[in-house]
Amino acid sequence: MLILLISGSVPFLLSFYPPLKFYRKPLALAASIAVVLAVFGAWDVFAVWRGHWYFDPGAVFSMRVINLPLEETLFFVVIPFCCIFTWEAMKYLIQRMWQ
């Protein structure tokens, strides 16, 4: 959970930088994250159900979302957010470099 908080906090805070205009398409951002969460979350739920892997109860919070630890579910939200933010920030920086 600590790694998710650290890796997500910087992109989240920088996403409010006005020239970046990161939130100009909030529905597209939400849809992108929702697709990743649905596809890979379902894959994880299936893999845990089949016994392909498990989560050590001593290493994760006890709160579960459809049989997945909270941290695993948030992973599919935070990391795609970070990736999309990085993509948009790089587009902004490259565009600014060539002006």
C-alpha positions as CSV (number, residue, x, y, z in Angstrom):
1,M,0.0,0.0,0.0
2,L,2.9,2.3,0.8
3,I,4.4,1.8,-2.7
4,L,1.0,2.7,-4.3
5,L,0.7,5.8,-2.2
6,I,4.2,7.0,-3.0
7,S,4.0,6.1,-6.7
8,G,0.5,7.7,-7.1
9,S,0.9,10.8,-5.1
10,V,3.4,12.6,-7.3
11,P,1.5,12.1,-10.6
12,F,-1.7,13.0,-8.8
13,L,-0.4,16.3,-7.4
14,L,1.4,17.2,-10.7
15,S,-1.8,16.5,-12.6
16,F,-3.2,19.8,-11.3
17,Y,-0.5,21.8,-13.0
18,P,-2.7,24.1,-15.1
19,P,-0.8,24.1,-18.4
20,L,-0.8,20.3,-18.5
21,K,-4.7,20.3,-18.6
22,F,-4.6,16.7,-17.5
23,Y,-8.3,16.6,-16.5
24,R,-9.7,18.0,-19.7
25,K,-11.2,14.6,-20.5
26,P,-12.2,13.0,-17.2
27,L,-14.5,10.5,-18.8
28,A,-11.8,9.2,-21.1
29,L,-9.5,8.9,-18.1
30,A,-12.1,7.0,-16.0
31,A,-13.0,4.7,-19.0
32,S,-9.4,3.8,-19.5
33,I,-8.8,3.0,-15.9
34,A,-12.1,1.1,-15.8
35,V,-11.1,-1.1,-18.7
36,V,-7.8,-2.0,-17.1
37,L,-9.5,-2.7,-13.7
38,A,-12.2,-4.9,-15.3
39,V,-9.9,-6.9,-17.5
40,F,-7.0,-7.5,-15.2
41,G,-9.1,-7.5,-12.1
42,A,-11.2,-10.3,-13.5
43,W,-8.0,-12.1,-14.5
44,D,-6.7,-11.8,-11.0
45,V,-10.0,-13.0,-9.4
46,F,-10.0,-16.0,-11.7
47,A,-6.4,-16.8,-11.0
48,V,-7.0,-16.7,-7.2
49,W,-10.1,-18.7,-7.5
50,R,-8.2,-21.4,-9.5
51,G,-5.4,-21.4,-7.0
52,H,-2.8,-20.2,-9.5
53,W,-1.6,-17.7,-6.9
54,Y,-2.7,-16.2,-3.6
55,F,-2.1,-13.2,-1.4
56,D,-0.4,-13.8,2.0
57,P,-2.9,-12.6,4.6
58,G,0.0,-11.3,6.8
59,A,1.2,-9.0,4.0
60,V,-2.0,-7.3,2.9
61,F,-4.9,-5.6,4.5
62,S,-7.9,-7.8,5.3
63,M,-10.3,-5.6,3.3
64,R,-11.2,-7.4,0.1
65,V,-12.9,-6.4,-3.2
66,I,-14.3,-9.4,-5.0
67,N,-11.9,-11.7,-3.3
68,L,-8.9,-9.5,-4.0
69,P,-7.0,-7.5,-1.4
70,L,-7.6,-3.8,-1.4
71,E,-4.0,-3.2,-2.5
72,E,-4.3,-5.4,-5.6
73,T,-7.5,-3.6,-6.6
74,L,-6.0,-0.2,-6.1
75,F,-2.9,-1.3,-8.1
76,F,-5.2,-1.5,-11.2
77,V,-6.3,2.1,-10.6
78,V,-3.1,3.8,-9.5
79,I,-0.7,2.4,-12.0
80,P,-2.8,3.1,-15.1
81,F,-3.4,6.6,-13.7
82,C,0.4,7.0,-13.4
83,C,0.9,5.7,-16.9
84,I,-1.7,7.9,-18.5
85,F,-0.3,10.9,-16.6
86,T,3.2,10.1,-17.8
87,W,2.0,9.8,-21.4
88,E,0.2,13.2,-21.2
89,A,3.1,14.9,-19.4
90,M,5.5,13.7,-22.1
91,K,3.2,14.9,-24.9
92,Y,3.1,18.3,-23.2
93,L,6.9,18.5,-22.7
94,I,7.6,17.4,-26.3
95,Q,5.1,19.9,-27.7
96,R,6.6,22.6,-25.6
97,M,10.2,21.7,-26.6
98,W,9.3,22.1,-30.3
99,Q,7.5,25.5,-30.0
